[in-house]
Amino acid sequence: MSGAAQHESWVRAMPVVFVLIWSTGFIVARFAMPYSPPMTFLWVRYLLSILAFWLWIRWARVAWPQSRAQWWHLGVTGVFMHAGYLSGVWVAVKAGMGSGLSALIVGFQPVLTAIWLSSQGGQVTRRQWGGLLLGFVGLVLVVSRKLQDTLEVTPWTFSLAVLALFSITIGTLYQKRHVQSCDVRTANTVQLMAAALVTLPLVALESEAVQWHPSLFGAMAWSVLGMTLGGSSLFYMLIQRGAAASVSSLMYLVPPCTALLAWLLFDEPVTVTTLVGIVLTALGVSLVVRTPAPER
């Protein structure tokens, strides 16, 4: 296979790989949160990720962003897409919200993105609106069992999940509009530095001690190597390559994948309703991201 063909195959596989990696974020939170306060875990994750990216940048001799404006825009996206989003999800999970329900609430992102783009004169077609609606129906079916457990939902946990939802949505739209194309490694490093800076004061407010457990080490290793170096980098590249509505619609696939992972790892039941929801979600996303056939 030629280099060009290999590159094209990788580009086509990027959305699938992204969804699989991103889906593990809610699972990792379940592994880690019994052993660490959330802000402390996230702050250490940011620092280790910055170190890993810095070593990669030094080895590859990658150029840093050249303008102050670019640094500023990357910093803003880092606050929203790392600090705001992850803090909301992880603190909600720590407070008792299940991974499926938190994934469902964050799964509203494609709808919010499409509404915003439509209000700004963006091109969201009827087919894409139909796909967004179909995907959301499938999403609700996937986690419908979770919605029956009201113990997971309190004003506090719901507010945190909504914070995560708005943070990832605003960050996605801001990045698509303001961040110029640049190397994903330096871009992520700048974003993580901003996230670490705003997270540090919150670490001082936590009194819970860290318990050094193997699950905590495993969760940290995957959070740095898989989620940040892999998932966040792919998300950045997908936003740069595609329309915001199409990229955001991939988030619809995260809760179904999370449900399947929870079934494999934690023996959480997968019902017929869950399977129907997965099919509807996948169909809805395909309607959003499908390239229209050329007119003849």
N, C-alpha and C positions, 0 to 999 in steps of 0.2 A: 504493500500500500504506500502510495506517495505521501510526501509531507503535507501537501495540500489536502489530500483526501483524509488523512488522519486529523488534521485541524478541523475540517468540516464535520467529521464524526464527533469530535469532542464538543464542538459548538452545539450540535443537535442534542448531545447527552447532558449538557449543562443543566437544563431545567430539572431533569430527573434526579441527577446527583444532588442538586440543591434541595429539592423537596425531601429526599431521604435524610440528608444531613440535618436540615432545619427541624425535621420532625423529632429528632432525638433530643432537642433542647428541653422539651417538657419532661421527657423521661429522665434526663440527667438531673434536672432539678429535684425530682423525687428521690433519686439516689443520694444526692448531696445534702439536702436541707435538714435531715435529722442530725447532722454532725457539724454544721457550721451556720453562723448567722449569715443572711443573704448578702448584705453589703460588703462584709469582709471577704466572702468567697468571690464576689464579682470584682472587687478591687484587686485582689491577688491575681485573678484571671486576667484582668487588663494588664497588669505589670508583666506577667509572664508572656502574654501575647505580644506586648511591645518589644520585649527582649528577643523573642523568636523572630519577629518581623525585622528588627534591627540587624540581627545576624544575617538574615536572608538578604536584606538590602545591601549590607556591606559586601557579602560574597558576590552578589550579582552586579554591584556597582550601579545601582539604580539612582536616577536623579530625583531629588525632592521637588515638590511644587515650587514654582519660581516666584509667585506673587503673594503678597500679604492677603489679598482678597481670597485667593484659593485656599490658603491656610485657614482663614476665617470660616469660609463656607464648609470646609471639611470638618472643622471643629464643631460647627452648629449641627451638622448631620450626625457627628459622633455623640453629641449630647442626647439627641432624640433617638437615634437608631441603636445605640448601645446602652447608655446610662438610663434613659427613660424607659425604653422597651424592656430591657432585661430586669431592671429594678422592679418594675410593675409585676412582671410574671413571677419572678423568684420570691418576692415578698408575699405575693398572693398565695403561692404554693406553700410557703412556710407557714402562712396563717390558716391553712386548711383547705384551700381550693384545689380540686383535683386537676390533673393534667388535661383531661378531656374537656372540662368546662372552661378552663383558661384558654385552651386552644380555640374553642368555639367563639369566645368573645373577641379574641384577637382576629378570628376569621372574618369579622365584619370588615376588615381592611379593604378588600376589593370593592365592596359597595361604597365605602366612603371615598375611595380613590376615584371611582367612576362618577359619583355625584359631583365631586369637586371639578373633575375634568370637564364634565358636561356643563357645569355652571360657568366655566371659564372659556367656553366655546371649543373645547376639545372634541375630538372625533371618537365618540362612543356609539357604535352602530346599534341598530335594533337587535341584530344577532348577538352582539356582545352583552347587551342588557338582558336578553333571554338567557344567555349562558351564565351570567352573574346570578340571576334569580334561581335558575336550576341548580347551580352549585351551592347556593345558600340553603336551599331546601334539603339537598343531600347532606350538607354539613349538620343541619339540625337533627336529621335522622341518625347520623353517626353517633352523636353524643346525647341523644334523647334520654337514654337511661340515666346519664349523669344529671340531667336537669330535674329528675324526680327527687334527688337528694338535696333538700333545702339546707342541710347543715353546712354544705360547701359555700353557700352564698350568704354573706353578711354585707352590710353597707361598706365595711372596710375592704374586704376582699374584692367586691365588685368594683369599687372605686380604683383599686390598684390595677385590675385587669383592664378597665377602661383607659387608665393612664397609659398602659402598655400599648393598647390599640391606637390611641391618638398619637403616641410618640412614633411608632413605626410608620404610621400613615403620613404624618407631617414630614418625617425624615426622608421618606421615599420621594415625596413630591418635591421637597426642597432640593434634594440631591439631583433629581432629574432636571430641575430648572436652573440651578445655580452652579453646580460643580462641573468643571470642565474635565474632559477626559485626561486622565493621568495614570501613572502606574498604580495598580491596585494595592501593591505592598506599601508604598509610601502613603497612599490615601488612607488605608486602614490604620496605619500607625498614628497618623495625625488624629484620626477619629478616636482611637483608643486613648491617646494622651488626654484629649478633652474629656472623655468619659471618666477616666481615672481622676482627673482634677475635680470634677463636680461630685464624684462619689466619695472622695476621701473624708469630707466633713460628716457624712452620714455614717461612716465606719466608727467614728468616735462616739456616736450615740448608742451603739450596740454594746450590751453588757454580757451577752452569752459567750462562753468560751468555746473555742474550736476543739472538736474531738478528733484526734488523728486516727481515722478508720480507713481501711483499704478502699471502701466505697467512695470515700471523700477524695482520695488520691486518684482513683480511676475517673471519677467525675471531673476533676480538675484537668487531668491529662486530655480527656476527650473534649472538654470545653475549649481548651487552648488550641489543640492541634486540629480537631475536627470542626468544631463550631466556629471559632474565630478565624483561624488560618484558612479553613476550607469553606464553611458556609457563608460567613460574612464576605469573603472575597468573591465568591460566586454571585452573591446578591448584588454586590457593587457592579460586577461586570454585566450582569443581566439588566440592571437599570440603565447602564450606559449603552447597551446594545438594543434594547427594546422599548416599546411604549409602556408607560407607567401602569396603565390599566391591565395590559397583558401580563406584565411581570407580577403585579400584585395578585392577579387571579390565581397564581401558583400557590398562594397561601391557602386557598380552598382545599388543596390536597394535603396540607399538613395535619389537620385533625384526623382524617381517615388513616393516614400513615401512623399517627400517634396511637390511635386505637389498636391497630394491628401490632405495633411494637409492645404496647401494654399487655396485649393478649399473650405474646410470645414470652415476655420477660416476667410479668406479674400474674399471669393466668386470669386476667380480666376477661369476662365472657364477650364473645363477638356473636351477636344475634343476627337473624335474617334481616331485621331492620337495619342493622349496621352495614351489612353487605349491600343492601339496596341503596343506602345512602352513599356508600363508596362509589358505586356505579354512576349514580346521578351526579355526584361531585366531579368525577373524572369527565363525564360527558359535558357538564357545564363549562369546565375549564377548557376543554377542546374547542368549544364554540367561541370562547373569548380569544384564545391565542391562535386559532387557525387563520392562516393567510388566505384572503379571499381569492378566488380563481380569477385570472385575468379576463377582461371582457373581450369578446370576439367581434 
